[in-house]
Amino acid sequence: DNLHASVASFVYDHCWKLDRVKTGCTRVAYDHDEEIIDDDSESVVQHTDSQSRTDNDSNSDGCVPGKHGRKTMAQWHLDHILYTSHSLVPLGKWSTLEDDELSRERGLPNDRVPTDHLPIAALFKRCPHLRLDEKAKVSLIELLQKLEGRQMNEMQSLLAEVDRQRAELAKQLNANEETSTDPSQTHENKRQKMKKKMAPPSPQIIQHIRSSRSSIKLMRESHRVERENFVKERCWLERLELKHFLGVTPKLWINISS
């Protein structure tokens, strides 16, 4: 599941459109998960693999009865050809077990086929790569730039407000300290100012820094979700155009901090 999800994410991020050549089953053998009747004793023997195969296994195409109806052969889709359906059209393919009755009965390998998998191949026709028309491309880029510009302005406004609030808080704290000092103690006041420069920020300043970082983090996450939704609303051709324009995958662009 993790491998499938990773591949699906890679395909989506790189704006590919994949399809599979409709090849047949390429592997056939006794189904080791079924009960087999012994002809001599009529006893039932249970055969199991270390990894059991269920009836709804996506790689299995069911069982094909043997000659005597006592044992069965199971067939599997284990070999695949994937292609980019927006640029290739399959014209033909090699046949597999559907045209090999002997292998379906005896399994693989056998005296005619020395391998446990039948080979597969396909012939394709290359098609012109689809592109957005110029009008749709210009409209898409305008939407992108409008989104980026608005998010940049929002972040700059927030940072400016954070700086303004911090400067105002520092000014207020300094005014309070000057009110509490004795003007006649000039030397002592200078010493206190030097000591203050080397001291850590006041609790009020520390609280302001934490609050500001939280606000910036929330805005960045809000912008990230907005960019993510922007990409989700685009078709694969639009996402491909975004990738070309940005120079990075849409996923990387989504996660770039404002």
Backbone as CSV, one residue per row, in Angstrom:
resi,resn,N_x,N_y,N_z,CA_x,CA_y,CA_z,C_x,C_y,C_z
1,ASP,0.819,-1.199,0.000,0.000,0.000,0.000,0.860,1.259,0.000
2,ASN,1.929,1.250,0.799,2.811,2.413,0.846,3.516,2.634,-0.478
3,LEU,3.939,1.540,-1.118,4.605,1.650,-2.412,3.635,2.187,-3.463
4,HIS,2.411,1.658,-3.462,1.410,2.117,-4.418,1.112,3.601,-4.221
5,ALA,0.970,4.010,-2.968,0.673,5.419,-2.679,1.832,6.315,-3.099
6,SER,3.064,5.834,-2.889,4.236,6.612,-3.268,4.318,6.800,-4.782
7,VAL,4.053,5.723,-5.526,4.089,5.807,-6.984,2.964,6.692,-7.500
8,ALA,1.772,6.541,-6.937,0.633,7.363,-7.362,0.921,8.843,-7.120
9,SER,1.554,9.146,-5.986,1.899,10.530,-5.677,2.942,11.063,-6.657
10,PHE,3.918,10.238,-7.015,4.953,10.648,-7.960,4.340,10.940,-9.331
11,VAL,3.445,10.070,-9.769,2.787,10.256,-11.072,1.968,11.540,-11.077
12,TYR,1.236,11.770,-9.988,0.406,12.984,-9.895,1.272,14.242,-9.864
13,ASP,2.349,14.199,-9.078,3.210,15.378,-8.943,3.871,15.763,-10.261
14,HIS,4.201,14.765,-11.077,4.871,15.036,-12.349,3.891,15.141,-13.517
15,CYS,2.593,15.144,-13.177,1.538,15.425,-14.168,1.539,14.412,-15.306
16,TRP,1.724,13.151,-14.960,1.620,12.082,-15.949,0.199,11.548,-15.985
17,LYS,-0.153,10.978,-17.127,-1.446,10.313,-17.278,-1.153,8.898,-17.766
18,LEU,-1.207,7.942,-16.842,-0.795,6.575,-17.148,-1.988,5.652,-17.378
19,ASP,-1.779,4.688,-18.261,-2.746,3.619,-18.479,-1.968,2.322,-18.613
20,ARG,-2.688,1.202,-18.593,-2.040,-0.105,-18.665,-2.485,-0.838,-19.919
21,VAL,-1.512,-1.437,-20.602,-1.842,-2.285,-21.749,-2.633,-3.484,-21.252
22,LYS,-3.723,-3.808,-21.929,-4.608,-4.876,-21.467,-4.029,-6.248,-21.801
23,THR,-2.912,-6.562,-21.195,-2.297,-7.879,-21.376,-3.021,-8.914,-20.524
24,GLY,-2.889,-10.177,-20.915,-3.539,-11.246,-20.169,-2.662,-11.746,-19.023
25,CYS,-3.067,-12.878,-18.442,-2.293,-13.464,-17.346,-0.974,-14.023,-17.876
26,THR,0.071,-13.921,-17.076,1.388,-14.382,-17.500,1.967,-15.454,-16.577
27,ARG,1.283,-15.754,-15.495,1.776,-16.747,-14.533,0.660,-17.724,-14.231
28,VAL,0.962,-19.019,-14.252,-0.018,-20.041,-13.955,0.661,-21.162,-13.172
29,ALA,-0.002,-21.622,-12.115,0.554,-22.692,-11.269,-0.561,-23.236,-10.400
30,TYR,-0.273,-24.338,-9.697,-1.258,-24.875,-8.773,-1.560,-23.851,-7.687
31,ASP,-2.811,-23.761,-7.325,-3.232,-22.872,-6.261,-2.945,-23.548,-4.925
32,HIS,-1.911,-23.124,-4.238,-1.487,-23.784,-3.000,-2.391,-23.474,-1.819
33,ASP,-3.386,-22.645,-1.993,-4.294,-22.314,-0.904,-5.583,-23.123,-0.934
34,GLU,-5.710,-24.044,-1.899,-6.956,-24.799,-1.988,-6.795,-26.214,-1.433
35,GLU,-7.921,-26.811,-1.129,-7.923,-28.204,-0.681,-7.909,-29.115,-1.899
36,ILE,-6.982,-30.077,-1.915,-6.833,-30.996,-3.043,-7.227,-32.402,-2.606
37,ILE,-8.062,-33.054,-3.395,-8.547,-34.400,-3.067,-7.568,-35.447,-3.597
38,ASP,-7.111,-36.317,-2.726,-6.208,-37.402,-3.105,-7.032,-38.497,-3.769
39,ASP,-6.667,-38.876,-5.025,-7.432,-39.877,-5.779,-7.454,-41.234,-5.086
40,ASP,-6.360,-41.624,-4.400,-6.284,-42.951,-3.804,-7.075,-43.043,-2.513
41,SER,-6.875,-42.083,-1.622,-7.499,-42.193,-0.302,-8.762,-41.353,-0.170
42,GLU,-9.056,-40.533,-1.178,-10.199,-39.618,-1.127,-10.121,-38.690,0.071
43,SER,-8.893,-38.548,0.659,-8.732,-37.636,1.780,-8.468,-36.227,1.266
44,VAL,-8.741,-35.287,2.121,-8.562,-33.891,1.738,-7.283,-33.373,2.372
45,VAL,-6.411,-32.795,1.561,-5.138,-32.256,2.027,-5.170,-30.744,1.830
46,GLN,-4.839,-30.005,2.892,-4.832,-28.547,2.822,-3.430,-28.073,2.466
47,HIS,-3.305,-27.289,1.385,-2.027,-26.722,0.976,-2.090,-25.227,1.195
48,THR,-1.100,-24.680,1.868,-1.068,-23.229,2.103,0.322,-22.695,1.869
49,ASP,0.394,-21.460,1.372,1.654,-20.741,1.247,1.906,-19.967,2.528
50,SER,3.144,-19.499,2.690,3.459,-18.658,3.844,2.674,-17.361,3.791
51,GLN,2.365,-16.909,2.570,1.511,-15.746,2.394,0.276,-16.220,1.630
52,SER,-0.837,-16.365,2.310,-2.035,-16.899,1.687,-2.626,-15.911,0.711
53,ARG,-3.274,-16.426,-0.325,-3.912,-15.618,-1.345,-5.416,-15.700,-1.161
54,THR,-6.099,-14.578,-1.084,-7.540,-14.537,-0.902,-8.240,-14.564,-2.239
55,ASP,-9.555,-14.828,-2.163,-10.335,-14.924,-3.396,-10.393,-13.613,-4.144
56,ASN,-10.304,-12.506,-3.429,-10.416,-11.209,-4.097,-9.059,-10.551,-4.301
57,ASP,-7.970,-11.369,-4.351,-6.648,-10.836,-4.636,-6.671,-10.177,-6.006
58,SER,-6.190,-8.938,-6.083,-6.268,-8.193,-7.327,-5.349,-8.750,-8.393
59,ASN,-4.330,-9.579,-8.017,-3.401,-10.132,-8.991,-3.840,-11.493,-9.511
60,SER,-4.933,-12.022,-9.014,-5.371,-13.347,-9.415,-6.587,-13.260,-10.319
61,ASP,-6.644,-14.153,-11.288,-7.792,-14.203,-12.189,-8.582,-15.495,-12.009
62,GLY,-8.559,-16.050,-10.821,-9.349,-17.244,-10.565,-8.615,-18.508,-10.932
63,CYS,-9.326,-19.623,-10.896,-8.713,-20.931,-11.125,-9.260,-21.551,-12.401
64,VAL,-8.407,-22.299,-13.051,-8.794,-23.023,-14.264,-8.759,-24.511,-13.956
65,PRO,-9.856,-25.252,-14.104,-9.885,-26.672,-13.750,-8.866,-27.479,-14.532
66,GLY,-8.270,-28.457,-13.864,-7.356,-29.363,-14.530,-8.115,-30.444,-15.286
67,LYS,-7.400,-31.413,-15.866,-8.026,-32.436,-16.699,-8.999,-33.298,-15.916
68,HIS,-8.644,-33.657,-14.664,-9.457,-34.592,-13.893,-10.373,-33.886,-12.916
69,GLY,-10.327,-32.589,-12.871,-11.187,-31.854,-11.958,-10.753,-31.974,-10.513
70,ARG,-9.571,-32.621,-10.289,-9.116,-32.844,-8.925,-8.240,-31.690,-8.436
71,LYS,-7.436,-31.148,-9.310,-6.570,-30.037,-8.971,-6.906,-28.865,-9.888
72,THR,-6.516,-27.700,-9.479,-6.801,-26.521,-10.291,-5.550,-25.692,-10.465
73,MET,-5.521,-24.972,-11.563,-4.443,-24.035,-11.837,-4.977,-22.623,-11.620
74,ALA,-4.207,-21.817,-10.948,-4.562,-20.408,-10.756,-3.723,-19.560,-11.686
75,GLN,-4.322,-18.499,-12.211,-3.621,-17.586,-13.112,-3.504,-16.212,-12.451
76,TRP,-2.381,-15.530,-12.752,-2.134,-14.223,-12.150,-1.680,-13.202,-13.186
77,HIS,-2.097,-11.973,-12.988,-1.540,-10.821,-13.708,-0.353,-10.308,-12.912
78,LEU,0.854,-10.743,-13.249,2.039,-10.314,-12.517,2.943,-9.391,-13.335
79,ASP,2.703,-9.279,-14.621,3.561,-8.471,-15.492,2.704,-7.424,-16.203
80,HIS,3.191,-6.194,-16.223,2.388,-5.092,-16.753,3.242,-4.164,-17.612
81,ILE,2.574,-3.507,-18.549,3.194,-2.441,-19.335,2.368,-1.182,-19.116
82,LEU,2.994,-0.160,-18.528,2.336,1.125,-18.330,2.834,2.102,-19.385
83,TYR,1.956,2.992,-19.819,2.341,3.964,-20.845,1.620,5.283,-20.595
84,THR,2.169,6.355,-21.124,1.562,7.683,-20.999,0.484,7.820,-22.074
85,SER,-0.767,7.736,-21.639,-1.880,7.695,-22.592,-2.102,9.018,-23.323
86,HIS,-1.503,10.117,-22.840,-1.656,11.386,-23.538,-0.664,11.546,-24.692
87,SER,0.299,10.611,-24.794,1.284,10.730,-25.866,1.495,9.437,-26.652
88,LEU,0.905,8.325,-26.181,1.067,7.045,-26.860,-0.279,6.348,-27.012
89,VAL,-0.425,5.622,-28.133,-1.631,4.820,-28.371,-1.186,3.388,-28.674
90,PRO,-1.636,2.398,-27.896,-1.233,1.011,-28.171,-1.897,0.494,-29.451
91,LEU,-1.094,-0.131,-30.306,-1.601,-0.682,-31.573,-1.728,-2.196,-31.526
92,GLY,-0.934,-2.847,-30.705,-0.983,-4.302,-30.626,-0.178,-4.796,-29.452
93,LYS,-0.358,-6.083,-29.122,0.353,-6.676,-27.990,0.521,-8.158,-28.212
94,TRP,1.501,-8.748,-27.529,1.673,-10.186,-27.567,0.558,-10.857,-26.768
95,SER,0.120,-11.996,-27.256,-0.862,-12.780,-26.502,-0.134,-13.513,-25.386
96,THR,-0.892,-13.901,-24.374,-0.295,-14.609,-23.232,-1.049,-15.911,-22.994
97,LEU,-1.451,-16.195,-21.779,-2.051,-17.491,-21.466,-3.379,-17.738,-22.167
98,GLU,-4.055,-16.686,-22.588,-5.337,-16.890,-23.266,-5.156,-17.672,-24.575
99,ASP,-3.927,-17.675,-25.141,-3.645,-18.406,-26.376,-2.675,-19.562,-26.148
100,ASP,-2.523,-19.988,-24.914,-1.584,-21.073,-24.603,-2.296,-22.114,-23.731
101,GLU,-3.050,-22.987,-24.380,-3.846,-23.982,-23.652,-2.957,-24.959,-22.887
102,LEU,-1.829,-25.355,-23.482,-0.943,-26.310,-22.831,-0.433,-25.763,-21.497
103,SER,0.006,-24.506,-21.494,0.511,-23.907,-20.255,-0.600,-23.725,-19.233
104,ARG,-1.804,-23.454,-19.694,-2.924,-23.307,-18.758,-3.205,-24.625,-18.045
105,GLU,-2.963,-25.756,-18.719,-3.222,-27.065,-18.122,-2.047,-27.565,-17.277
106,ARG,-0.827,-27.339,-17.744,0.350,-27.909,-17.087,1.028,-26.937,-16.130
107,GLY,0.786,-25.651,-16.308,1.468,-24.660,-15.498,2.791,-24.232,-16.116
108,LEU,3.444,-23.289,-15.483,4.723,-22.778,-15.950,5.764,-22.938,-14.841
109,PRO,7.021,-23.333,-15.227,7.466,-23.708,-16.581,7.004,-25.102,-16.958
110,ASN,7.121,-25.432,-18.247,6.787,-26.772,-18.721,7.764,-27.162,-19.829
111,ASP,7.506,-28.301,-20.495,8.472,-28.785,-21.483,8.541,-27.918,-22.732
112,ARG,7.566,-27.032,-22.918,7.591,-26.129,-24.079,7.994,-24.710,-23.713
113,VAL,7.672,-24.290,-22.496,8.000,-22.926,-22.048,8.891,-23.035,-20.813
114,PRO,10.182,-22.710,-20.945,11.123,-22.933,-19.841,11.133,-21.830,-18.777
115,THR,10.188,-20.920,-18.804,10.163,-19.832,-17.831,8.866,-19.875,-17.034
116,ASP,8.866,-19.295,-15.836,7.650,-19.304,-15.030,6.772,-18.077,-15.276
117,HIS,7.198,-17.185,-16.181,6.393,-16.032,-16.590,6.431,-15.926,-18.106
118,LEU,5.288,-15.745,-18.745,5.282,-15.496,-20.175,5.728,-14.061,-20.449
119,PRO,6.513,-13.856,-21.514,6.948,-12.488,-21.838,5.779,-11.665,-22.398
120,ILE,5.852,-10.358,-22.228,4.837,-9.460,-22.780,5.531,-8.361,-23.577
121,ALA,4.835,-7.860,-24.572,5.363,-6.764,-25.390,4.179,-6.047,-26.026
122,ALA,4.400,-4.807,-26.438,3.337,-4.022,-27.063,3.938,-3.074,-28.088
123,LEU,3.126,-2.712,-29.073,3.514,-1.764,-30.114,2.697,-0.495,-29.926
124,PHE,3.382,0.670,-30.002,2.705,1.939,-29.754,2.862,2.890,-30.938
125,LYS,1.914,3.813,-30.997,2.001,4.924,-31.935,2.165,6.199,-31.123
126,ARG,3.153,6.991,-31.489,3.384,8.250,-30.762,2.440,9.333,-31.284
127,CYS,1.848,10.054,-30.353,0.913,11.128,-30.703,1.491,12.475,-30.296
128,PRO,1.050,13.557,-30.936,1.498,14.892,-30.510,1.096,15.136,-29.061
129,HIS,1.989,15.765,-28.303,1.729,16.033,-26.898,0.674,17.119,-26.763
130,LEU,-0.346,16.849,-25.957,-1.409,17.829,-25.756,-0.888,19.033,-24.970
131,ARG,-1.377,20.220,-25.323,-1.017,21.448,-24.636,-2.260,22.311,-24.455
132,LEU,-2.204,23.165,-23.448,-3.266,24.154,-23.298,-3.180,25.164,-24.436
133,ASP,-4.340,25.654,-24.878,-4.290,26.722,-25.873,-3.782,27.997,-25.207
134,GLU,-3.351,28.945,-26.003,-2.686,30.137,-25.484,-3.585,30.944,-24.553
135,LYS,-4.862,31.047,-24.882,-5.785,31.809,-24.046,-5.925,31.177,-22.664
136,ALA,-6.094,29.850,-22.618,-6.222,29.153,-21.334,-4.927,29.243,-20.540
137,LYS,-3.794,29.195,-21.234,-2.495,29.299,-20.565,-2.328,30.664,-19.902
138,VAL,-2.647,31.735,-20.632,-2.521,33.094,-20.091,-3.435,33.271,-18.882
139,SER,-4.668,32.765,-18.986,-5.621,32.878,-17.888,-5.129,32.141,-16.644
140,LEU,-4.554,30.955,-16.833,-4.033,30.162,-15.714,-2.886,30.888,-15.022
141,ILE,-1.950,31.420,-15.794,-0.795,32.114,-15.218,-1.243,33.370,-14.478
142,GLU,-2.253,34.060,-14.991,-2.779,35.249,-14.304,-3.372,34.877,-12.951
143,LEU,-4.113,33.767,-12.901,-4.674,33.307,-11.626,-3.569,32.958,-10.636
144,LEU,-2.529,32.302,-11.137,-1.402,31.921,-10.288,-0.711,33.161,-9.716
145,GLN,-0.411,34.111,-10.579,0.289,35.314,-10.134,-0.564,36.152,-9.195
146,LYS,-1.860,36.178,-9.425,-2.763,36.900,-8.526,-2.755,36.274,-7.133
147,LEU,-2.782,34.948,-7.086,-2.744,34.238,-5.801,-1.427,34.503,-5.077
148,GLU,-0.312,34.364,-5.803,0.997,34.581,-5.184,1.151,36.027,-4.704
149,GLY,0.685,36.979,-5.512,0.804,38.378,-5.137,-0.004,38.714,-3.889
150,ARG,-1.221,38.187,-3.820,-2.058,38.454,-2.646,-1.465,37.830,-1.393
151,GLN,-0.979,36.597,-1.494,-0.386,35.947,-0.331,0.880,36.676,0.128
152,MET,1.668,37.163,-0.812,2.871,37.903,-0.451,2.514,39.195,0.276
153,ASN,1.506,39.907,-0.218,1.074,41.146,0.428,0.532,40.886,1.829
154,GLU,-0.222,39.797,1.987,-0.762,39.459,3.302,0.363,39.152,4.291
155,MET,1.380,38.420,3.847,2.485,38.085,4.734,3.309,39.325,5.076
156,GLN,3.550,40.179,4.098,4.312,41.401,4.360,3.563,42.316,5.323
157,SER,2.249,42.401,5.187,1.446,43.221,6.099,1.510,42.677,7.519
158,LEU,1.445,41.350,7.652,1.521,40.743,8.978,2.885,40.998,9.615
159,LEU,3.968,40.831,8.841,5.310,41.052,9.377,5.504,42.509,9.788
160,ALA,4.954,43.418,8.993,5.061,44.837,9.339,4.304,45.149,10.624
161,GLU,3.140,44.535,10.777,2.356,44.737,11.992,3.058,44.149,13.206
162,VAL,3.715,43.012,13.048,4.478,42.396,14.137,5.607,43.327,14.570
163,ASP,6.330,43.894,13.595,7.425,44.810,13.921,6.895,46.068,14.615
164,ARG,5.772,46.581,14.148,5.208,47.786,14.744,4.807,47.533,16.200
165,GLN,4.149,46.386,16.434,3.722,46.074,17.796,4.920,45.877,18.727
166,ARG,5.974,45.248,18.214,7.150,45.029,19.056,7.829,46.356,19.389
167,ALA,7.940,47.242,18.404,8.561,48.545,18.650,7.749,49.356,19.655
168,GLU,6.431,49.286,19.525,5.561,50.011,20.452,5.669,49.443,21.865
169,LEU,5.752,48.109,21.964,5.885,47.477,23.276,7.221,47.842,23.925
170,ALA,8.304,47.810,23.118,9.628,48.155,23.650,9.659,49.617,24.109
171,LYS,9.031,50.497,23.343,8.979,51.913,23.711,8.234,52.105,25.035
172,GLN,7.137,51.370,25.178,6.352,51.474,26.407,7.139,50.964,27.613
173,LEU,7.849,49.861,27.441,8.647,49.313,28.538,9.783,50.261,28.918
174,ASN,10.412,50.870,27.926,11.494,51.822,28.201,10.973,53.048,28.936
175,ALA,9.781,53.517,28.535,9.185,54.685,29.196,8.887,54.382,30.657
176,ASN,8.409,53.183,30.921,8.119,52.795,32.300,9.381,52.749,33.143
177,GLU,10.487,52.272,32.554,11.743,52.183,33.295,12.321,53.563,33.567
178,GLU,12.211,54.465,32.580,12.745,55.811,32.769,11.976,56.559,33.853
179,THR,10.692,56.297,33.954,9.877,56.943,34.982,10.289,56.494,36.376
180,SER,10.708,55.237,36.477,11.051,54.677,37.791,12.490,54.958,38.214
181,THR,13.334,55.547,37.330,14.732,55.811,37.676,14.903,57.205,38.252
182,ASP,15.969,57.389,39.015,16.295,58.674,39.655,17.252,59.452,38.753
183,PRO,16.813,60.612,38.215,17.667,61.381,37.295,18.993,61.784,37.901
184,SER,19.092,61.910,39.258,20.338,62.346,39.900,21.403,61.256,39.896
185,GLN,20.957,60.022,39.714,21.901,58.889,39.722,22.364,58.604,38.292
186,THR,23.082,59.552,37.704,23.479,59.434,36.287,24.368,58.222,36.044
187,HIS,25.403,58.069,36.862,26.321,56.948,36.676,25.619,55.603,36.862
188,GLU,24.762,55.531,37.850,24.043,54.287,38.105,23.075,53.968,36.970
189,ASN,22.459,55.023,36.423,21.526,54.815,35.313,22.248,54.257,34.081
190,LYS,23.447,54.783,33.804,24.214,54.280,32.660,24.583,52.810,32.864
191,ARG,24.947,52.493,34.082,25.312,51.100,34.377,24.130,50.159,34.198
192,GLN,22.944,50.636,34.605,21.732,49.833,34.458,21.382,49.630,32.988
193,LYS,21.606,50.660,32.177,21.313,50.546,30.743,22.240,49.538,30.073
194,MET,23.527,49.563,30.457,24.466,48.594,29.898,24.110,47.172,30.321
195,LYS,23.701,47.041,31.565,23.302,45.731,32.070,22.055,45.229,31.342
196,LYS,21.145,46.155,31.037,19.904,45.775,30.353,20.170,45.256,28.945
197,LYS,21.161,45.867,28.258,21.474,45.429,26.898,21.957,43.982,26.876
198,MET,22.625,43.556,27.947,23.170,42.201,28.007,22.164,41.200,28.588
199,ALA,21.069,41.700,29.122,20.074,40.822,29.744,19.156,40.212,28.686
200,PRO,18.523,39.073,28.966,17.560,38.473,28.022,16.331,39.364,27.874
201,PRO,15.523,39.152,26.817,14.324,39.973,26.626,13.381,39.856,27.814
202,SER,12.600,40.883,27.998,11.636,40.886,29.100,10.528,39.870,28.833
203,PRO,9.807,39.458,29.873,8.697,38.512,29.669,7.662,39.015,28.664
204,GLN,7.418,40.335,28.649,6.444,40.889,27.706,6.924,40.721,26.262
205,ILE,8.224,40.972,26.042,8.778,40.814,24.691,8.764,39.346,24.270
206,ILE,9.111,38.464,25.207,9.105,37.027,24.895,7.696,36.563,24.528
207,GLN,6.708,37.019,25.253,5.325,36.659,24.949,4.917,37.189,23.587
208,HIS,5.356,38.402,23.260,5.045,38.976,21.946,5.694,38.156,20.828
209,ILE,6.944,37.732,21.025,7.637,36.924,20.010,6.898,35.610,19.781
210,ARG,6.491,34.959,20.849,5.769,33.681,20.723,4.436,33.876,20.001
211,SER,3.719,34.923,20.378,2.426,35.204,19.748,2.601,35.515,18.267
212,SER,3.658,36.269,17.947,3.912,36.630,16.542,4.264,35.405,15.718
213,ARG,5.104,34.531,16.271,5.470,33.307,15.553,4.246,32.439,15.297
214,SER,3.351,32.381,16.262,2.119,31.604,16.090,1.257,32.188,14.969
215,SER,1.149,33.503,14.918,0.355,34.156,13.875,0.954,33.916,12.494
216,ILE,2.268,34.003,12.408,2.952,33.771,11.124,2.776,32.318,10.686
217,LYS,2.886,31.395,11.632,2.714,29.972,11.320,1.303,29.681,10.815
218,LEU,0.305,30.271,11.439,-1.084,30.072,11.014,-1.309,30.617,9.607
219,MET,-0.728,31.784,9.323,-0.903,32.350,7.987,-0.213,31.500,6.934
220,ARG,0.977,30.992,7.239,1.682,30.135,6.287,0.886,28.858,5.994
221,GLU,0.301,28.278,7.033,-0.510,27.072,6.827,-1.754,27.396,6.011
222,SER,-2.375,28.537,6.285,-3.549,28.962,5.518,-3.186,29.153,4.045
223,HIS,-2.040,29.745,3.785,-1.585,29.936,2.406,-1.282,28.592,1.741
224,ARG,-0.673,27.683,2.500,-0.351,26.363,1.937,-1.620,25.629,1.513
225,VAL,-2.642,25.649,2.374,-3.918,24.991,2.050,-4.554,25.651,0.833
226,GLU,-4.447,26.953,0.746,-5.015,27.675,-0.398,-4.306,27.284,-1.692
227,ARG,-2.984,27.161,-1.648,-2.246,26.730,-2.841,-2.584,25.277,-3.197
228,GLU,-2.744,24.449,-2.171,-3.094,23.048,-2.404,-4.450,22.946,-3.103
229,ASN,-5.422,23.706,-2.645,-6.747,23.701,-3.279,-6.687,24.254,-4.690
230,PHE,-5.827,25.240,-4.907,-5.658,25.810,-6.239,-5.190,24.743,-7.223
231,VAL,-4.237,23.915,-6.786,-3.713,22.849,-7.651,-4.751,21.750,-7.850
232,LYS,-5.470,21.390,-6.786,-6.470,20.324,-6.890,-7.571,20.664,-7.888
233,GLU,-7.871,21.930,-8.037,-8.937,22.352,-8.946,-8.509,22.347,-10.413
234,ARG,-7.220,22.127,-10.656,-6.706,22.160,-12.021,-6.727,20.758,-12.643
235,CYS,-6.965,20.686,-13.948,-6.857,19.416,-14.673,-5.375,19.105,-14.889
236,TRP,-5.082,17.912,-15.391,-3.687,17.498,-15.498,-2.916,18.354,-16.495
237,LEU,-3.586,18.841,-17.531,-2.909,19.712,-18.495,-2.538,21.052,-17.856
238,GLU,-3.434,21.565,-17.013,-3.148,22.815,-16.313,-2.019,22.618,-15.308
239,ARG,-2.025,21.470,-14.608,-0.942,21.199,-13.656,0.398,21.060,-14.378
240,LEU,0.355,20.478,-15.576,1.578,20.353,-16.364,2.098,21.731,-16.774
241,GLU,1.188,22.623,-17.148,1.588,23.985,-17.517,2.156,24.729,-16.315
242,LEU,1.553,24.515,-15.135,2.084,25.122,-13.911,3.501,24.629,-13.638
243,LYS,3.716,23.352,-13.833,5.041,22.769,-13.607,6.074,23.420,-14.529
244,HIS,5.724,23.612,-15.792,6.642,24.244,-16.734,6.904,25.701,-16.369
245,PHE,5.864,26.404,-15.963,6.004,27.826,-15.645,6.800,28.038,-14.359
246,LEU,6.514,27.218,-13.333,7.160,27.384,-12.032,8.581,26.836,-12.005
247,GLY,8.848,25.840,-12.843,10.161,25.196,-12.828,10.307,24.153,-11.744
248,VAL,9.233,23.899,-10.997,9.202,22.863,-9.959,7.852,22.162,-10.046
249,THR,7.733,21.034,-9.362,6.450,20.338,-9.353,5.441,21.147,-8.544
250,PRO,4.151,21.043,-8.871,3.129,21.744,-8.070,3.203,21.412,-6.593
251,LYS,3.564,20.166,-6.260,3.649,19.768,-4.845,4.733,20.569,-4.138
252,LEU,5.877,20.749,-4.775,6.954,21.528,-4.166,6.524,22.986,-4.008
253,TRP,5.854,23.528,-5.009,5.374,24.911,-4.938,4.386,25.090,-3.784
254,ILE,3.520,24.098,-3.592,2.518,24.167,-2.504,3.204,24.325,-1.161
255,ASN,4.303,23.610,-0.961,4.946,23.565,0.348,6.022,24.623,0.552
256,ILE,6.211,25.482,-0.445,7.165,26.580,-0.271,6.548,27.610,0.664
257,SER,7.276,27.999,1.688,6.756,28.972,2.656,6.635,30.339,1.995
258,SER,5.620,31.070,2.414,5.414,32.427,1.893,6.563,33.330,2.319
